[in-house]
Amino acid sequence: MLHALRVAENKFVIDWEDWKGWRFSGRFLIAPGNAGRILPRRLLGILWEERQRERLAAFAMRQGKPPRSPLPPRELFRGSA
């Protein structure tokens, strides 16, 4: 049954070092506990954003300016959390 779930429905647990508790279910990567799930496209977007922040900080350092982040934070609650 375990093999059938893995092949047919892409449901399996990831048991590598720092990935304990993470698992796949269909197209989603599921975080441990109730942290949530993420699609590959969203994960790529997060990684792209991190890369841009690193590149902008490196550029600022080469220009002799203090590094700053021109990108706004992802979640702005503005008092309505």
LINFEN-V435595 format. One record per residue. NEAR is the number of other C-alpha atoms within 12 Angstrom. Layout:
near:NEAR
near:NEAR
//
This chain:
near:10
near:12
near:12
near:11
near:15
near:17
near:14
near:13
near:16
near:19
near:22
near:24
near:23
near:20
near:13
near:10
near:8
near:10
near:15
near:14
near:19
near:25
near:25
near:27
near:23
near:20
near:17
near:22
near:26
near:26
near:21
near:19
near:11
near:9
near:11
near:15
near:20
near:22
near:18
near:16
near:13
near:15
near:16
near:13
near:15
near:17
near:14
near:14
near:20
near:18
near:15
near:18
near:21
near:19
near:18
near:21
near:21
near:18
near:17
near:17
near:14
near:12
near:11
near:10
near:12
near:13
near:17
near:17
near:19
near:14
near:14
near:10
near:13
near:10
near:10
near:9
near:8
near:7
near:6
near:6
near:6
//
